[in-house]
Amino acid sequence: MQMKKMATILKFVYLIILLIYPLLVVTEESHYMKFSICKDDTDCPTLFCVLPNVPKCIGSKCHCKLMVN
């Protein structure tokens, strides 16, 4: 009986970790991009834009914009 409770609690903890971790990653990414000050496109970090988006410097802040050929 007690082993089932422990297993249920452990599953609950794993579930909470799996649900909260992506939220923290997304929050950190948006926070980083929001406060990235730039002068041109090369000042923006390339790691935080998901393809086909590319980092662009617009109004002295970095934004991810769709890449146009």
PQR file of N, CA, C, O and H, with PARSE charges and radii, in Angstrom:
ATOM      1  N   MET A   1       0.820  -1.196   0.000 -0.4000 1.5000
ATOM      2  CA  MET A   1       0.000   0.000   0.000 -0.0000 2.0000
ATOM      3  C   MET A   1       0.866   1.263   0.000  0.5500 1.7000
ATOM      4  O   MET A   1       0.630   2.194  -0.770 -0.5500 1.4000
ATOM      5  N   GLN A   2       1.876   1.274   0.883 -0.4000 1.5000
ATOM      6  CA  GLN A   2       2.735   2.451   0.973 -0.0000 2.0000
ATOM      7  C   GLN A   2       3.599   2.606  -0.289  0.5500 1.7000
ATOM      8  O   GLN A   2       3.908   3.729  -0.688 -0.5500 1.4000
ATOM      9  H   GLN A   2       2.067   0.517   1.509  0.4000 1.0000
ATOM     10  N   MET A   3       3.988   1.495  -0.915 -0.4000 1.5000
ATOM     11  CA  MET A   3       4.776   1.562  -2.147 -0.0000 2.0000
ATOM     12  C   MET A   3       3.971   2.189  -3.278  0.5500 1.7000
ATOM     13  O   MET A   3       4.528   2.911  -4.106 -0.5500 1.4000
ATOM     14  H   MET A   3       3.737   0.583  -0.592  0.4000 1.0000
ATOM     15  N   LYS A   4       2.662   1.920  -3.325 -0.4000 1.5000
ATOM     16  CA  LYS A   4       1.817   2.521  -4.352 -0.0000 2.0000
ATOM     17  C   LYS A   4       1.714   4.029  -4.150  0.5500 1.7000
ATOM     18  O   LYS A   4       1.713   4.783  -5.123 -0.5500 1.4000
ATOM     19  H   LYS A   4       2.210   1.334  -2.653  0.4000 1.0000
ATOM     20  N   LYS A   5       1.627   4.475  -2.899 -0.4000 1.5000
ATOM     21  CA  LYS A   5       1.579   5.907  -2.616 -0.0000 2.0000
ATOM     22  C   LYS A   5       2.885   6.576  -3.030  0.5500 1.7000
ATOM     23  O   LYS A   5       2.878   7.660  -3.612 -0.5500 1.4000
ATOM     24  H   LYS A   5       1.628   3.862  -2.109  0.4000 1.0000
ATOM     25  N   MET A   6       3.994   5.928  -2.727 -0.4000 1.5000
ATOM     26  CA  MET A   6       5.295   6.488  -3.090 -0.0000 2.0000
ATOM     27  C   MET A   6       5.437   6.571  -4.603  0.5500 1.7000
ATOM     28  O   MET A   6       5.948   7.560  -5.130 -0.5500 1.4000
ATOM     29  H   MET A   6       4.000   5.047  -2.253  0.4000 1.0000
ATOM     30  N   ALA A   7       4.987   5.533  -5.302 -0.4000 1.5000
ATOM     31  CA  ALA A   7       5.059   5.532  -6.762 -0.0000 2.0000
ATOM     32  C   ALA A   7       4.174   6.634  -7.338  0.5500 1.7000
ATOM     33  O   ALA A   7       4.568   7.307  -8.290 -0.5500 1.4000
ATOM     34  H   ALA A   7       4.572   4.730  -4.875  0.4000 1.0000
ATOM     35  N   THR A   8       2.996   6.822  -6.777 -0.4000 1.5000
ATOM     36  CA  THR A   8       2.089   7.868  -7.251 -0.0000 2.0000
ATOM     37  C   THR A   8       2.688   9.246  -7.014  0.5500 1.7000
ATOM     38  O   THR A   8       2.610  10.114  -7.884 -0.5500 1.4000
ATOM     39  H   THR A   8       2.676   6.275  -6.003  0.4000 1.0000
ATOM     40  N   ILE A   9       3.280   9.455  -5.855 -0.4000 1.5000
ATOM     41  CA  ILE A   9       3.905  10.747  -5.557 -0.0000 2.0000
ATOM     42  C   ILE A   9       5.081  10.992  -6.495  0.5500 1.7000
ATOM     43  O   ILE A   9       5.252  12.108  -6.987 -0.5500 1.4000
ATOM     44  H   ILE A   9       3.344   8.750  -5.148  0.4000 1.0000
ATOM     45  N   LEU A  10       5.880   9.984  -6.747 -0.4000 1.5000
ATOM     46  CA  LEU A  10       7.027  10.124  -7.642 -0.0000 2.0000
ATOM     47  C   LEU A  10       6.571  10.445  -9.067  0.5500 1.7000
ATOM     48  O   LEU A  10       7.169  11.291  -9.731 -0.5500 1.4000
ATOM     49  H   LEU A  10       5.740   9.078  -6.348  0.4000 1.0000
ATOM     50  N   LYS A  11       5.533   9.786  -9.532 -0.4000 1.5000
ATOM     51  CA  LYS A  11       4.988  10.088 -10.864 -0.0000 2.0000
ATOM     52  C   LYS A  11       4.486  11.521 -10.923  0.5500 1.7000
ATOM     53  O   LYS A  11       4.682  12.210 -11.924 -0.5500 1.4000
ATOM     54  H   LYS A  11       5.047   9.099  -8.993  0.4000 1.0000
ATOM     55  N   PHE A  12       3.844  11.970  -9.861 -0.4000 1.5000
ATOM     56  CA  PHE A  12       3.343  13.342  -9.806 -0.0000 2.0000
ATOM     57  C   PHE A  12       4.495  14.342  -9.876  0.5500 1.7000
ATOM     58  O   PHE A  12       4.405  15.339 -10.593 -0.5500 1.4000
ATOM     59  H   PHE A  12       3.685  11.410  -9.048  0.4000 1.0000
ATOM     60  N   VAL A  13       5.559  14.087  -9.150 -0.4000 1.5000
ATOM     61  CA  VAL A  13       6.722  14.983  -9.161 -0.0000 2.0000
ATOM     62  C   VAL A  13       7.347  15.015 -10.553  0.5500 1.7000
ATOM     63  O   VAL A  13       7.686  16.091 -11.046 -0.5500 1.4000
ATOM     64  H   VAL A  13       5.632  13.277  -8.568  0.4000 1.0000
ATOM     65  N   TYR A  14       7.503  13.873 -11.187 -0.4000 1.5000
ATOM     66  CA  TYR A  14       8.039  13.826 -12.551 -0.0000 2.0000
ATOM     67  C   TYR A  14       7.145  14.603 -13.513  0.5500 1.7000
ATOM     68  O   TYR A  14       7.644  15.329 -14.373 -0.5500 1.4000
ATOM     69  H   TYR A  14       7.227  12.999 -10.787  0.4000 1.0000
ATOM     70  N   LEU A  15       5.853  14.458 -13.377 -0.4000 1.5000
ATOM     71  CA  LEU A  15       4.916  15.169 -14.240 -0.0000 2.0000
ATOM     72  C   LEU A  15       5.037  16.676 -14.063  0.5500 1.7000
ATOM     73  O   LEU A  15       5.044  17.420 -15.043 -0.5500 1.4000
ATOM     74  H   LEU A  15       5.448  13.868 -12.678  0.4000 1.0000
ATOM     75  N   ILE A  16       5.131  17.121 -12.832 -0.4000 1.5000
ATOM     76  CA  ILE A  16       5.281  18.554 -12.561 -0.0000 2.0000
ATOM     77  C   ILE A  16       6.580  19.083 -13.177  0.5500 1.7000
ATOM     78  O   ILE A  16       6.596  20.159 -13.775 -0.5500 1.4000
ATOM     79  H   ILE A  16       5.125  16.516 -12.035  0.4000 1.0000
ATOM     80  N   ILE A  17       7.654  18.330 -13.029 -0.4000 1.5000
ATOM     81  CA  ILE A  17       8.940  18.747 -13.618 -0.0000 2.0000
ATOM     82  C   ILE A  17       8.819  18.832 -15.132  0.5500 1.7000
ATOM     83  O   ILE A  17       9.289  19.797 -15.735 -0.5500 1.4000
ATOM     84  H   ILE A  17       7.641  17.456 -12.544  0.4000 1.0000
ATOM     85  N   LEU A  18       8.203  17.846 -15.749 -0.4000 1.5000
ATOM     86  CA  LEU A  18       8.055  17.847 -17.208 -0.0000 2.0000
ATOM     87  C   LEU A  18       7.169  18.985 -17.700  0.5500 1.7000
ATOM     88  O   LEU A  18       7.365  19.477 -18.811 -0.5500 1.4000
ATOM     89  H   LEU A  18       7.821  17.062 -15.260  0.4000 1.0000
ATOM     90  N   LEU A  19       6.219  19.404 -16.912 -0.4000 1.5000
ATOM     91  CA  LEU A  19       5.341  20.499 -17.322 -0.0000 2.0000
ATOM     92  C   LEU A  19       5.947  21.873 -17.065  0.5500 1.7000
ATOM     93  O   LEU A  19       5.703  22.806 -17.830 -0.5500 1.4000
ATOM     94  H   LEU A  19       6.060  19.004 -16.009  0.4000 1.0000
ATOM     95  N   ILE A  20       6.720  22.008 -16.017 -0.4000 1.5000
ATOM     96  CA  ILE A  20       7.279  23.314 -15.658 -0.0000 2.0000
ATOM     97  C   ILE A  20       8.547  23.635 -16.437  0.5500 1.7000
ATOM     98  O   ILE A  20       8.771  24.798 -16.773 -0.5500 1.4000
ATOM     99  H   ILE A  20       6.918  21.249 -15.396  0.4000 1.0000
ATOM    100  N   TYR A  21       9.376  22.657 -16.733 -0.4000 1.5000
ATOM    101  CA  TYR A  21      10.650  22.908 -17.407 -0.0000 2.0000
ATOM    102  C   TYR A  21      10.493  23.627 -18.753  0.5500 1.7000
ATOM    103  O   TYR A  21      11.185  24.620 -18.979 -0.5500 1.4000
ATOM    104  H   TYR A  21       9.195  21.713 -16.460  0.4000 1.0000
ATOM    105  N   PRO A  22       9.613  23.169 -19.660 -0.5600 1.5000
ATOM    106  CA  PRO A  22       9.462  23.912 -20.928  0.2800 2.0000
ATOM    107  C   PRO A  22       8.972  25.346 -20.715  0.5500 1.7000
ATOM    108  O   PRO A  22       9.347  26.246 -21.467 -0.5500 1.4000
ATOM    109  N   LEU A  23       8.157  25.558 -19.719 -0.4000 1.5000
ATOM    110  CA  LEU A  23       7.692  26.904 -19.419 -0.0000 2.0000
ATOM    111  C   LEU A  23       8.859  27.804 -19.027  0.5500 1.7000
ATOM    112  O   LEU A  23       8.922  28.958 -19.452 -0.5500 1.4000
ATOM    113  H   LEU A  23       7.853  24.827 -19.108  0.4000 1.0000
ATOM    114  N   LEU A  24       9.767  27.294 -18.232 -0.4000 1.5000
ATOM    115  CA  LEU A  24      10.944  28.076 -17.834 -0.0000 2.0000
ATOM    116  C   LEU A  24      11.841  28.375 -19.023  0.5500 1.7000
ATOM    117  O   LEU A  24      12.392  29.472 -19.118 -0.5500 1.4000
ATOM    118  H   LEU A  24       9.716  26.357 -17.887  0.4000 1.0000
ATOM    119  N   VAL A  25      11.997  27.424 -19.926 -0.4000 1.5000
ATOM    120  CA  VAL A  25      12.836  27.630 -21.105 -0.0000 2.0000
ATOM    121  C   VAL A  25      12.237  28.695 -22.001  0.5500 1.7000
ATOM    122  O   VAL A  25      12.957  29.579 -22.467 -0.5500 1.4000
ATOM    123  H   VAL A  25      11.550  26.533 -19.848  0.4000 1.0000
ATOM    124  N   VAL A  26      10.950  28.636 -22.252 -0.4000 1.5000
ATOM    125  CA  VAL A  26      10.277  29.627 -23.098 -0.0000 2.0000
ATOM    126  C   VAL A  26      10.339  31.002 -22.452  0.5500 1.7000
ATOM    127  O   VAL A  26      10.575  31.995 -23.141 -0.5500 1.4000
ATOM    128  H   VAL A  26      10.366  27.918 -21.873  0.4000 1.0000
ATOM    129  N   THR A  27      10.135  31.075 -21.159 -0.4000 1.5000
ATOM    130  CA  THR A  27      10.193  32.360 -20.462 -0.0000 2.0000
ATOM    131  C   THR A  27      11.587  32.960 -20.553  0.5500 1.7000
ATOM    132  O   THR A  27      11.726  34.156 -20.809 -0.5500 1.4000
ATOM    133  H   THR A  27       9.944  30.268 -20.600  0.4000 1.0000
ATOM    134  N   GLU A  28      12.620  32.152 -20.350 -0.4000 1.5000
ATOM    135  CA  GLU A  28      13.996  32.641 -20.424 -0.0000 2.0000
ATOM    136  C   GLU A  28      14.324  33.119 -21.835  0.5500 1.7000
ATOM    137  O   GLU A  28      14.985  34.143 -22.002 -0.5500 1.4000
ATOM    138  H   GLU A  28      12.507  31.180 -20.143  0.4000 1.0000
ATOM    139  N   GLU A  29      13.871  32.394 -22.843 -0.4000 1.5000
ATOM    140  CA  GLU A  29      14.143  32.784 -24.223 -0.0000 2.0000
ATOM    141  C   GLU A  29      13.498  34.120 -24.549  0.5500 1.7000
ATOM    142  O   GLU A  29      14.147  34.994 -25.125 -0.5500 1.4000
ATOM    143  H   GLU A  29      13.334  31.561 -22.708  0.4000 1.0000
ATOM    144  N   SER A  30      12.243  34.292 -24.194 -0.4000 1.5000
ATOM    145  CA  SER A  30      11.569  35.547 -24.511 -0.0000 2.0000
ATOM    146  C   SER A  30      12.165  36.702 -23.721  0.5500 1.7000
ATOM    147  O   SER A  30      12.244  37.821 -24.228 -0.5500 1.4000
ATOM    148  H   SER A  30      11.716  33.582 -23.727  0.4000 1.0000
ATOM    149  N   HIS A  31      12.589  36.443 -22.479 -0.4000 1.5000
ATOM    150  CA  HIS A  31      13.227  37.472 -21.675 -0.0000 2.0000
ATOM    151  C   HIS A  31      14.547  37.897 -22.308  0.5500 1.7000
ATOM    152  O   HIS A  31      14.855  39.088 -22.355 -0.5500 1.4000
ATOM    153  H   HIS A  31      12.526  35.534 -22.068  0.4000 1.0000
ATOM    154  N   TYR A  32      15.324  36.941 -22.791 -0.4000 1.5000
ATOM    155  CA  TYR A  32      16.614  37.241 -23.390 -0.0000 2.0000
ATOM    156  C   TYR A  32      16.441  38.055 -24.668  0.5500 1.7000
ATOM    157  O   TYR A  32      17.150  39.037 -24.886 -0.5500 1.4000
ATOM    158  H   TYR A  32      15.074  35.974 -22.752  0.4000 1.0000
ATOM    159  N   MET A  33      15.502  37.644 -25.506 -0.4000 1.5000
ATOM    160  CA  MET A  33      15.299  38.353 -26.769 -0.0000 2.0000
ATOM    161  C   MET A  33      14.702  39.736 -26.538  0.5500 1.7000
ATOM    162  O   MET A  33      14.999  40.670 -27.284 -0.5500 1.4000
ATOM    163  H   MET A  33      14.926  36.846 -25.329  0.4000 1.0000
ATOM    164  N   LYS A  34      13.873  39.877 -25.527 -0.4000 1.5000
ATOM    165  CA  LYS A  34      13.219  41.158 -25.267 -0.0000 2.0000
ATOM    166  C   LYS A  34      14.230  42.227 -24.876  0.5500 1.7000
ATOM    167  O   LYS A  34      14.074  43.390 -25.246 -0.5500 1.4000
ATOM    168  H   LYS A  34      13.631  39.118 -24.921  0.4000 1.0000
ATOM    169  N   PHE A  35      15.262  41.846 -24.135 -0.4000 1.5000
ATOM    170  CA  PHE A  35      16.212  42.821 -23.628 -0.0000 2.0000
ATOM    171  C   PHE A  35      17.539  42.809 -24.378  0.5500 1.7000
ATOM    172  O   PHE A  35      18.527  43.348 -23.880 -0.5500 1.4000
ATOM    173  H   PHE A  35      15.389  40.901 -23.834  0.4000 1.0000
ATOM    174  N   SER A  36      17.583  42.202 -25.571 -0.4000 1.5000
ATOM    175  CA  SER A  36      18.790  42.225 -26.380 -0.0000 2.0000
ATOM    176  C   SER A  36      18.846  43.547 -27.143  0.5500 1.7000
ATOM    177  O   SER A  36      18.036  43.791 -28.038 -0.5500 1.4000
ATOM    178  H   SER A  36      16.781  41.764 -25.976  0.4000 1.0000
ATOM    179  N   ILE A  37      19.798  44.386 -26.786 -0.4000 1.5000
ATOM    180  CA  ILE A  37      19.956  45.675 -27.454 -0.0000 2.0000
ATOM    181  C   ILE A  37      20.950  45.492 -28.595  0.5500 1.7000
ATOM    182  O   ILE A  37      21.981  44.838 -28.436 -0.5500 1.4000
ATOM    183  H   ILE A  37      20.456  44.188 -26.059  0.4000 1.0000
ATOM    184  N   CYS A  38      20.630  46.072 -29.736 -0.4000 1.5000
ATOM    185  CA  CYS A  38      21.483  45.875 -30.907 -0.0000 2.0000
ATOM    186  C   CYS A  38      21.605  47.164 -31.717  0.5500 1.7000
ATOM    187  O   CYS A  38      20.824  48.103 -31.567 -0.5500 1.4000
ATOM    188  H   CYS A  38      19.792  46.603 -29.865  0.4000 1.0000
ATOM    189  N   LYS A  39      22.621  47.166 -32.581 -0.4000 1.5000
ATOM    190  CA  LYS A  39      22.793  48.245 -33.546 -0.0000 2.0000
ATOM    191  C   LYS A  39      22.542  47.752 -34.961  0.5500 1.7000
ATOM    192  O   LYS A  39      22.033  48.492 -35.802 -0.5500 1.4000
ATOM    193  H   LYS A  39      23.256  46.402 -32.702  0.4000 1.0000
ATOM    194  N   ASP A  40      22.908  46.475 -35.225 -0.4000 1.5000
ATOM    195  CA  ASP A  40      22.590  45.857 -36.512 -0.0000 2.0000
ATOM    196  C   ASP A  40      22.296  44.372 -36.297  0.5500 1.7000
ATOM    197  O   ASP A  40      22.386  43.875 -35.174 -0.5500 1.4000
ATOM    198  H   ASP A  40      23.322  45.874 -34.541  0.4000 1.0000
ATOM    199  N   ASP A  41      21.946  43.666 -37.373 -0.4000 1.5000
ATOM    200  CA  ASP A  41      21.504  42.270 -37.279 -0.0000 2.0000
ATOM    201  C   ASP A  41      22.565  41.342 -36.691  0.5500 1.7000
ATOM    202  O   ASP A  41      22.222  40.325 -36.088 -0.5500 1.4000
ATOM    203  H   ASP A  41      21.873  44.070 -38.285  0.4000 1.0000
ATOM    204  N   THR A  42      23.838  41.672 -36.853 -0.4000 1.5000
ATOM    205  CA  THR A  42      24.899  40.789 -36.359 -0.0000 2.0000
ATOM    206  C   THR A  42      25.025  40.831 -34.829  0.5500 1.7000
ATOM    207  O   THR A  42      25.647  39.946 -34.241 -0.5500 1.4000
ATOM    208  H   THR A  42      24.117  42.499 -37.343  0.4000 1.0000
ATOM    209  N   ASP A  43      24.445  41.842 -34.183 -0.4000 1.5000
ATOM    210  CA  ASP A  43      24.473  41.924 -32.721 -0.0000 2.0000
ATOM    211  C   ASP A  43      23.467  40.977 -32.064  0.5500 1.7000
ATOM    212  O   ASP A  43      23.567  40.713 -30.866 -0.5500 1.4000
ATOM    213  H   ASP A  43      23.939  42.560 -34.661  0.4000 1.0000
ATOM    214  N   CYS A  44      22.514  40.471 -32.819 -0.4000 1.5000
ATOM    215  CA  CYS A  44      21.452  39.618 -32.267 -0.0000 2.0000
ATOM    216  C   CYS A  44      21.918  38.162 -32.185  0.5500 1.7000
ATOM    217  O   CYS A  44      22.588  37.681 -33.098 -0.5500 1.4000
ATOM    218  H   CYS A  44      22.434  40.685 -33.792  0.4000 1.0000
ATOM    219  N   PRO A  45      21.572  37.455 -31.102 -0.5600 1.5000
ATOM    220  CA  PRO A  45      21.962  36.041 -30.968  0.2800 2.0000
ATOM    221  C   PRO A  45      21.197  35.169 -31.952  0.5500 1.7000
ATOM    222  O   PRO A  45      19.991  35.337 -32.139 -0.5500 1.4000
ATOM    223  N   THR A  46      21.900  34.245 -32.574 -0.4000 1.5000
ATOM    224  CA  THR A  46      21.265  33.396 -33.587 -0.0000 2.0000
ATOM    225  C   THR A  46      20.644  32.142 -32.993  0.5500 1.7000
ATOM    226  O   THR A  46      19.842  31.492 -33.662 -0.5500 1.4000
ATOM    227  H   THR A  46      22.879  34.109 -32.422  0.4000 1.0000
ATOM    228  N   LEU A  47      20.985  31.780 -31.763 -0.4000 1.5000
ATOM    229  CA  LEU A  47      20.530  30.525 -31.183 -0.0000 2.0000
ATOM    230  C   LEU A  47      19.064  30.528 -30.769  0.5500 1.7000
ATOM    231  O   LEU A  47      18.493  29.455 -30.578 -0.5500 1.4000
ATOM    232  H   LEU A  47      21.637  32.308 -31.219  0.4000 1.0000
ATOM    233  N   PHE A  48      18.441  31.674 -30.625 -0.4000 1.5000
ATOM    234  CA  PHE A  48      17.106  31.726 -30.066 -0.0000 2.0000
ATOM    235  C   PHE A  48      16.001  31.875 -31.097  0.5500 1.7000
ATOM    236  O   PHE A  48      14.831  31.979 -30.728 -0.5500 1.4000
ATOM    237  H   PHE A  48      18.904  32.546 -30.780  0.4000 1.0000
ATOM    238  N   CYS A  49      16.337  31.886 -32.367 -0.4000 1.5000
ATOM    239  CA  CYS A  49      15.318  31.929 -33.418 -0.0000 2.0000
ATOM    240  C   CYS A  49      15.197  30.548 -34.045  0.5500 1.7000
ATOM    241  O   CYS A  49      16.197  29.938 -34.423 -0.5500 1.4000
ATOM    242  H   CYS A  49      17.288  31.801 -32.667  0.4000 1.0000
ATOM    243  N   VAL A  50      13.984  30.067 -34.150 -0.4000 1.5000
ATOM    244  CA  VAL A  50      13.720  28.760 -34.744 -0.0000 2.0000
ATOM    245  C   VAL A  50      13.555  28.950 -36.245  0.5500 1.7000
ATOM    246  O   VAL A  50      12.807  29.821 -36.691 -0.5500 1.4000
ATOM    247  H   VAL A  50      13.172  30.563 -33.842  0.4000 1.0000
ATOM    248  N   LEU A  51      14.263  28.125 -37.026 -0.4000 1.5000
ATOM    249  CA  LEU A  51      14.144  28.220 -38.483 -0.0000 2.0000
ATOM    250  C   LEU A  51      12.702  28.044 -38.905  0.5500 1.7000
ATOM    251  O   LEU A  51      12.012  27.214 -38.313 -0.5500 1.4000
ATOM    252  H   LEU A  51      14.871  27.418 -36.663  0.4000 1.0000
ATOM    253  N   PRO A  52      12.214  28.752 -39.864 -0.5600 1.5000
ATOM    254  CA  PRO A  52      12.888  29.627 -40.836  0.2800 2.0000
ATOM    255  C   PRO A  52      13.043  31.067 -40.379  0.5500 1.7000
ATOM    256  O   PRO A  52      13.278  31.941 -41.213 -0.5500 1.4000
ATOM    257  N   ASN A  53      12.923  31.348 -39.091 -0.4000 1.5000
ATOM    258  CA  ASN A  53      13.097  32.708 -38.586 -0.0000 2.0000
ATOM    259  C   ASN A  53      14.573  33.026 -38.393  0.5500 1.7000
ATOM    260  O   ASN A  53      15.385  32.146 -38.106 -0.5500 1.4000
ATOM    261  H   ASN A  53      12.732  30.638 -38.413  0.4000 1.0000
ATOM    262  N   VAL A  54      14.900  34.298 -38.554 -0.4000 1.5000
ATOM    263  CA  VAL A  54      16.266  34.776 -38.341 -0.0000 2.0000
ATOM    264  C   VAL A  54      16.207  36.013 -37.445  0.5500 1.7000
ATOM    265  O   VAL A  54      15.209  36.733 -37.450 -0.5500 1.4000
ATOM    266  H   VAL A  54      14.241  35.013 -38.786  0.4000 1.0000
ATOM    267  N   PRO A  55      17.269  36.264 -36.678 -0.5600 1.5000
ATOM    268  CA  PRO A  55      17.268  37.448 -35.815  0.2800 2.0000
ATOM    269  C   PRO A  55      17.471  38.732 -36.623  0.5500 1.7000
ATOM    270  O   PRO A  55      18.341  38.803 -37.492 -0.5500 1.4000
ATOM    271  N   LYS A  56      16.665  39.729 -36.325 -0.4000 1.5000
ATOM    272  CA  LYS A  56      16.758  41.025 -36.988 -0.0000 2.0000
ATOM    273  C   LYS A  56      16.767  42.117 -35.931  0.5500 1.7000
ATOM    274  O   LYS A  56      16.078  42.017 -34.915 -0.5500 1.4000
ATOM    275  H   LYS A  56      15.959  39.671 -35.620  0.4000 1.0000
ATOM    276  N   CYS A  57      17.546  43.157 -36.173 -0.4000 1.5000
ATOM    277  CA  CYS A  57      17.603  44.309 -35.278 -0.0000 2.0000
ATOM    278  C   CYS A  57      16.571  45.326 -35.758  0.5500 1.7000
ATOM    279  O   CYS A  57      16.723  45.922 -36.824 -0.5500 1.4000
ATOM    280  H   CYS A  57      18.106  43.239 -36.998  0.4000 1.0000
ATOM    281  N   ILE A  58      15.522  45.516 -34.962 -0.4000 1.5000
ATOM    282  CA  ILE A  58      14.454  46.447 -35.318 -0.0000 2.0000
ATOM    283  C   ILE A  58      14.242  47.368 -34.124  0.5500 1.7000
ATOM    284  O   ILE A  58      13.895  46.915 -33.033 -0.5500 1.4000
ATOM    285  H   ILE A  58      15.399  45.031 -34.096  0.4000 1.0000
ATOM    286  N   GLY A  59      14.451  48.652 -34.335 -0.4000 1.5000
ATOM    287  CA  GLY A  59      14.265  49.615 -33.251 -0.0000 2.0000
ATOM    288  C   GLY A  59      15.196  49.375 -32.074  0.5500 1.7000
ATOM    289  O   GLY A  59      14.787  49.536 -30.925 -0.5500 1.4000
ATOM    290  H   GLY A  59      14.733  49.021 -35.221  0.4000 1.0000
ATOM    291  N   SER A  60      16.423  48.998 -32.334 -0.4000 1.5000
ATOM    292  CA  SER A  60      17.457  48.724 -31.332 -0.0000 2.0000
ATOM    293  C   SER A  60      17.158  47.528 -30.447  0.5500 1.7000
ATOM    294  O   SER A  60      17.761  47.388 -29.383 -0.5500 1.4000
ATOM    295  H   SER A  60      16.756  48.867 -33.268  0.4000 1.0000
ATOM    296  N   LYS A  61      16.233  46.653 -30.865 -0.4000 1.5000
ATOM    297  CA  LYS A  61      15.944  45.417 -30.136 -0.0000 2.0000
ATOM    298  C   LYS A  61      15.921  44.254 -31.117  0.5500 1.7000
ATOM    299  O   LYS A  61      15.523  44.410 -32.272 -0.5500 1.4000
ATOM    300  H   LYS A  61      15.744  46.767 -31.729  0.4000 1.0000
ATOM    301  N   CYS A  62      16.348  43.096 -30.651 -0.4000 1.5000
ATOM    302  CA  CYS A  62      16.375  41.902 -31.489 -0.0000 2.0000
ATOM    303  C   CYS A  62      15.002  41.253 -31.550  0.5500 1.7000
ATOM    304  O   CYS A  62      14.328  41.098 -30.532 -0.5500 1.4000
ATOM    305  H   CYS A  62      16.671  42.969 -29.713  0.4000 1.0000
ATOM    306  N   HIS A  63      14.597  40.876 -32.755 -0.4000 1.5000
ATOM    307  CA  HIS A  63      13.335  40.172 -32.982 -0.0000 2.0000
ATOM    308  C   HIS A  63      13.580  39.035 -33.949  0.5500 1.7000
ATOM    309  O   HIS A  63      14.464  39.122 -34.801 -0.5500 1.4000
ATOM    310  H   HIS A  63      15.145  41.002 -33.582  0.4000 1.0000
ATOM    311  N   CYS A  64      12.806  37.969 -33.827 -0.4000 1.5000
ATOM    312  CA  CYS A  64      12.869  36.863 -34.780 -0.0000 2.0000
ATOM    313  C   CYS A  64      11.864  37.136 -35.892  0.5500 1.7000
ATOM    314  O   CYS A  64      10.668  37.285 -35.640 -0.5500 1.4000
ATOM    315  H   CYS A  64      12.087  37.899 -33.135  0.4000 1.0000
ATOM    316  N   LYS A  65      12.356  37.198 -37.107 -0.4000 1.5000
ATOM    317  CA  LYS A  65      11.493  37.460 -38.263 -0.0000 2.0000
ATOM    318  C   LYS A  65      11.662  36.364 -39.290  0.5500 1.7000
ATOM    319  O   LYS A  65      12.714  35.729 -39.362 -0.5500 1.4000
ATOM    320  H   LYS A  65      13.328  37.077 -37.311  0.4000 1.0000
ATOM    321  N   LEU A  66      10.635  36.140 -40.083 -0.4000 1.5000
ATOM    322  CA  LEU A  66      10.651  35.109 -41.108 -0.0000 2.0000
ATOM    323  C   LEU A  66      11.688  35.445 -42.168  0.5500 1.7000
ATOM    324  O   LEU A  66      11.738  36.568 -42.671 -0.5500 1.4000
ATOM    325  H   LEU A  66       9.780  36.656 -40.024  0.4000 1.0000
ATOM    326  N   MET A  67      12.523  34.450 -42.504 -0.4000 1.5000
ATOM    327  CA  MET A  67      13.571  34.653 -43.489 -0.0000 2.0000
ATOM    328  C   MET A  67      12.963  34.715 -44.887  0.5500 1.7000
ATOM    329  O   MET A  67      12.190  33.835 -45.268 -0.5500 1.4000
ATOM    330  H   MET A  67      12.483  33.538 -42.096  0.4000 1.0000
ATOM    331  N   VAL A  68      13.307  35.743 -45.647 -0.4000 1.5000
ATOM    332  CA  VAL A  68      12.805  35.922 -47.004 -0.0000 2.0000
ATOM    333  C   VAL A  68      13.984  35.740 -47.956  0.5500 1.7000
ATOM    334  O   VAL A  68      15.046  36.335 -47.771 -0.5500 1.4000
ATOM    335  H   VAL A  68      13.934  36.457 -45.337  0.4000 1.0000
ATOM    336  N   ASN A  69      13.778  34.904 -48.984 -0.4000 1.5000
ATOM    337  CA  ASN A  69      14.863  34.643 -49.957 -0.0000 2.0000
ATOM    338  C   ASN A  69      15.086  35.810 -50.835  0.5500 1.7000
ATOM    339  O   ASN A  69      15.955  35.770 -51.707 -0.5500 1.4000
ATOM    340  H   ASN A  69      12.916  34.421 -49.135  0.4000 1.0000
TER
END
